């Protein structure tokens, strides 16, 4: 998830909190495990470039890899550079986003593409501050692009990484709901000093959380740092409670919004109100969902009760 809070500058060496395992004792086995088990994902390939990395980071927010892969491939085939996306109407980004969910991400990615084209000559900037200044880019995404695309030394704290660090270094089953200053200090303390190694560490710790140290049914038998894991060594205390449950979808405004957007994505001409009314039979909730889509800039109202995806 993105955040508007800028991270503190990353020191060349950060003091380790009391009780922290020796960082090298974590780096070596996790990096070796990553070399053997990393998934071959298109945004990890050299040809993806910084734009491919950025697109993947927007798409992967709250969305599993298996759902992202086909949309990612289609997106990059259609818009291989930021300028290609910037040249199209924002509604086309919403249309191509399909059923990935949280479609405001499509508008934000389009806005970032426009800014990259106008401010940086169409190239995703490598400077962290410039990345953070792009619309729709927060603390996590700026660090991820700087690290994964440009090999720079920044802590990349997604949910998977935070869970690995919480368990291995602090002995807590689950991290807090929101990233804390203590987690940022811990992440900086665990960063390898070498930029290239730090970037690999960011990717490796994320992969470990995604594949082995999962929120449910963690597989300690496959974990390369199980012998050093503070949580495992303390008997896996469950004092932090269960992981957050997935949000209910059926019958929610999110479902109604999705159904309304599905009609508009399929349409090549503006859609009349009656056609939207047909997708949900509860008028108050339907109107609320449609109003929300308009307020979010995802739908453009026209005269005579017509609606379309946004052109500007």
Legacy VTK file of the C-alpha trace (Angstrom):
# vtk DataFile Version 3.0
C-alpha trace
ASCII
DATASET POLYDATA
POINTS 312 float
0.000 0.000 0.000
1.154 3.504 -0.642
1.604 6.195 1.973
2.146 9.919 1.797
4.711 9.848 4.603
8.249 10.267 3.298
10.761 7.848 4.822
13.729 9.088 6.773
17.016 9.132 4.839
18.628 5.713 4.876
21.949 5.745 6.793
24.915 3.729 5.607
24.716 1.845 8.875
21.942 1.904 11.432
22.234 0.832 15.049
20.548 -2.498 15.645
17.788 -2.573 18.261
18.557 -4.583 21.366
18.047 -8.296 20.855
18.103 -8.101 17.055
19.710 -11.129 15.383
22.984 -10.371 13.662
21.845 -9.013 10.255
24.390 -11.087 8.334
22.949 -14.227 9.941
19.677 -13.384 8.204
21.056 -12.002 4.938
23.160 -14.969 3.886
20.550 -17.753 4.182
17.659 -15.645 2.871
19.614 -14.475 -0.183
20.780 -18.041 -0.878
17.193 -19.278 -0.577
16.014 -16.532 -2.930
18.608 -17.512 -5.528
17.115 -21.013 -5.571
13.393 -20.336 -5.128
12.551 -16.901 -6.528
9.592 -16.964 -8.893
10.224 -15.987 -12.494
7.928 -12.974 -12.628
7.917 -10.638 -15.643
8.548 -7.487 -13.610
11.721 -9.059 -12.219
13.254 -9.554 -15.643
15.773 -6.979 -16.892
13.633 -6.130 -19.914
10.791 -4.961 -17.646
12.635 -1.756 -16.877
11.557 0.825 -14.339
8.148 1.333 -15.979
7.380 -2.373 -15.776
8.366 -2.387 -12.115
6.161 0.635 -11.412
3.146 -0.881 -13.181
3.551 -4.107 -11.217
3.730 -2.255 -7.915
0.477 -0.421 -8.603
-1.265 -3.621 -9.672
0.002 -5.800 -6.837
-1.401 -3.593 -4.083
-3.991 -5.783 -2.320
-4.124 -8.091 -5.357
-2.503 -11.555 -5.709
0.104 -12.261 -8.368
-2.060 -14.783 -10.217
-4.698 -12.136 -10.927
-2.165 -9.476 -11.862
-0.130 -11.466 -14.395
-2.534 -11.431 -17.395
-3.527 -7.790 -16.891
0.123 -6.773 -16.495
1.120 -8.464 -19.743
-1.745 -6.835 -21.653
-1.017 -3.441 -20.117
2.671 -3.449 -21.082
1.874 -4.714 -24.564
-0.478 -1.764 -25.073
1.474 0.870 -23.137
5.168 -0.118 -23.105
6.235 3.390 -22.021
4.717 5.986 -19.704
4.154 8.339 -22.639
2.000 5.723 -24.365
-0.368 5.615 -21.408
-0.246 9.384 -20.890
-1.420 9.914 -24.471
-4.679 8.070 -23.796
-7.736 9.164 -21.839
-7.706 8.135 -18.164
-10.888 6.175 -18.817
-8.876 3.815 -21.016
-6.687 2.987 -18.027
-9.817 2.209 -16.020
-11.120 0.054 -18.874
-7.877 -1.904 -19.176
-7.709 -2.367 -15.401
-10.556 -4.833 -15.776
-11.497 -6.683 -12.601
-8.288 -6.150 -10.627
-10.272 -4.158 -8.085
-9.594 -0.793 -6.465
-9.750 0.930 -9.881
-8.601 4.274 -8.517
-5.152 2.720 -8.807
-5.608 2.878 -12.588
-6.277 6.615 -12.439
-3.269 7.133 -10.179
-1.028 5.157 -12.507
-2.292 7.215 -15.435
-1.581 10.401 -13.467
1.948 9.187 -12.715
2.498 8.421 -16.398
1.415 11.949 -17.348
3.763 13.469 -14.767
6.667 11.255 -15.883
6.086 12.324 -19.473
5.806 16.020 -18.655
8.503 16.315 -15.980
11.033 13.597 -16.796
11.015 13.192 -20.561
9.070 9.955 -20.390
11.585 8.084 -18.220
10.697 6.872 -14.736
13.032 8.879 -12.489
15.668 7.076 -10.484
15.834 9.744 -7.781
13.818 8.709 -4.740
12.556 12.224 -3.995
11.376 12.630 -7.582
9.584 9.294 -7.409
7.887 10.325 -4.192
6.727 13.566 -5.839
4.803 11.720 -8.555
1.015 11.558 -8.134
-0.164 8.292 -6.642
3.313 7.376 -5.360
3.798 6.975 -1.636
6.527 5.775 0.679
6.293 2.096 -0.203
6.052 2.473 -4.005
8.887 5.014 -4.211
11.165 2.714 -2.226
10.128 -0.338 -4.257
10.830 1.314 -7.621
14.123 2.788 -6.421
15.157 -0.619 -5.100
13.791 -3.089 -7.645
14.275 -0.978 -10.778
17.452 0.893 -9.904
19.166 -1.280 -7.295
19.201 1.425 -4.641
19.392 0.979 -0.902
15.962 1.602 0.625
13.856 -0.410 3.062
10.853 -1.821 1.189
8.132 -2.552 3.718
5.143 -4.340 2.294
2.922 -6.656 4.343
5.047 -9.717 3.590
8.316 -8.069 4.615
6.772 -6.606 7.753
5.519 -10.061 8.778
8.943 -11.670 8.231
10.672 -8.969 10.276
8.041 -9.087 13.027
8.514 -12.809 13.476
12.228 -13.258 12.826
13.524 -10.162 14.610
10.962 -9.192 17.258
9.167 -12.458 18.039
5.703 -11.129 17.183
3.319 -13.188 15.076
1.803 -10.315 13.086
2.924 -6.731 12.488
0.705 -3.790 13.490
-2.100 -2.712 11.167
-0.104 0.312 10.002
3.646 0.637 9.545
5.266 2.122 12.651
8.419 4.140 13.249
9.860 1.135 15.091
9.371 -1.041 12.021
11.134 1.530 9.861
14.071 1.629 12.277
14.229 -2.156 12.260
14.130 -2.293 8.452
16.971 0.220 8.198
18.998 -1.737 10.756
18.577 -4.906 8.691
19.568 -3.319 5.367
22.874 -4.578 3.948
25.367 -1.765 3.429
25.974 -2.603 -0.225
23.315 -1.143 -2.556
23.007 -4.156 -4.842
22.822 -6.573 -1.937
20.270 -4.354 -0.210
18.041 -4.424 -3.283
18.279 -8.219 -3.466
17.538 -8.421 0.264
14.381 -6.356 -0.248
13.148 -8.728 -2.949
14.239 -11.845 -1.064
12.577 -10.957 2.238
9.385 -10.090 0.352
9.443 -13.443 -1.451
10.046 -15.294 1.796
6.936 -13.725 3.285
4.878 -14.460 0.191
5.854 -18.114 -0.167
6.978 -19.446 3.227
6.364 -17.093 6.161
2.749 -16.566 5.191
-0.013 -15.067 7.299
-1.592 -18.489 7.732
0.025 -21.936 7.681
3.629 -20.715 7.782
6.055 -23.428 6.678
8.927 -23.208 9.134
10.365 -26.443 7.761
11.154 -24.626 4.503
12.318 -21.378 6.099
16.036 -20.649 5.722
16.117 -18.642 8.968
13.911 -20.839 11.139
16.806 -21.520 13.533
17.249 -17.777 14.120
13.560 -16.794 14.174
12.663 -15.126 17.453
8.989 -16.021 17.148
9.656 -19.706 16.494
12.289 -19.910 19.246
9.833 -18.433 21.753
7.235 -21.090 20.953
5.189 -19.094 18.414
3.138 -17.070 20.898
-0.175 -15.912 19.434
-0.522 -12.848 21.651
-1.137 -10.532 18.691
-4.384 -12.216 17.685
-5.356 -13.671 14.319
-4.416 -12.060 10.990
-6.852 -9.570 9.562
-9.722 -11.240 7.758
-10.419 -10.485 4.127
-13.065 -7.886 3.509
-16.580 -9.080 2.744
-17.462 -8.313 -0.872
-20.932 -9.675 -1.630
-23.631 -7.073 -1.199
-21.229 -4.216 -0.471
-20.892 -0.881 -2.229
-17.644 -2.239 -3.678
-19.588 -4.961 -5.469
-22.111 -2.446 -6.799
-19.326 -0.150 -7.990
-17.717 -3.086 -9.763
-20.928 -3.989 -11.550
-21.489 -0.404 -12.679
-17.922 -0.086 -13.919
-18.201 -3.395 -15.770
-21.061 -1.959 -17.857
-19.093 1.194 -18.631
-15.910 -0.707 -19.498
-17.775 -2.739 -22.102
-19.500 0.272 -23.654
-18.070 2.162 -26.637
-20.627 4.970 -26.328
-22.075 6.754 -23.271
-24.403 4.576 -21.213
-27.925 5.705 -20.198
-28.974 5.682 -16.563
-31.507 2.912 -17.198
-28.764 0.541 -18.320
-26.864 1.150 -15.088
-30.025 0.815 -13.021
-30.471 -2.705 -14.372
-27.335 -4.066 -12.681
-28.519 -3.572 -9.074
-32.074 -3.498 -7.823
-31.553 -1.528 -4.602
-31.844 2.112 -5.710
-30.340 3.855 -2.674
-27.211 1.725 -2.627
-26.918 1.901 -6.420
-27.140 5.693 -6.400
-24.600 5.907 -3.590
-22.174 3.692 -5.487
-22.588 5.662 -8.697
-22.131 8.959 -6.875
-18.966 7.573 -5.332
-17.591 6.590 -8.734
-18.272 10.090 -10.045
-16.667 11.689 -6.972
-13.582 9.489 -7.398
-13.189 10.545 -11.031
-13.828 7.035 -12.324
-17.083 7.918 -14.093
-18.020 11.081 -15.975
-21.681 12.196 -15.965
-23.042 13.735 -19.164
-26.268 15.598 -20.003
-29.476 13.613 -20.515
-28.617 11.022 -17.867
-25.654 9.485 -19.718
-22.397 8.216 -18.193
-18.971 7.224 -19.543
-15.449 6.530 -18.403
-13.454 9.783 -18.017
-11.793 11.400 -21.013
-9.750 13.958 -19.067
LINES 1 313
312 0 1 2 3 4 5 6 7 8 9 10 11 12 13 14 15 16 17 18 19 20 21 22 23 24 25 26 27 28 29 30 31 32 33 34 35 36 37 38 39 40 41 42 43 44 45 46 47 48 49 50 51 52 53 54 55 56 57 58 59 60 61 62 63 64 65 66 67 68 69 70 71 72 73 74 75 76 77 78 79 80 81 82 83 84 85 86 87 88 89 90 91 92 93 94 95 96 97 98 99 100 101 102 103 104 105 106 107 108 109 110 111 112 113 114 115 116 117 118 119 120 121 122 123 124 125 126 127 128 129 130 131 132 133 134 135 136 137 138 139 140 141 142 143 144 145 146 147 148 149 150 151 152 153 154 155 156 157 158 159 160 161 162 163 164 165 166 167 168 169 170 171 172 173 174 175 176 177 178 179 180 181 182 183 184 185 186 187 188 189 190 191 192 193 194 195 196 197 198 199 200 201 202 203 204 205 206 207 208 209 210 211 212 213 214 215 216 217 218 219 220 221 222 223 224 225 226 227 228 229 230 231 232 233 234 235 236 237 238 239 240 241 242 243 244 245 246 247 248 249 250 251 252 253 254 255 256 257 258 259 260 261 262 263 264 265 266 267 268 269 270 271 272 273 274 275 276 277 278 279 280 281 282 283 284 285 286 287 288 289 290 291 292 293 294 295 296 297 298 299 300 301 302 303 304 305 306 307 308 309 310 311
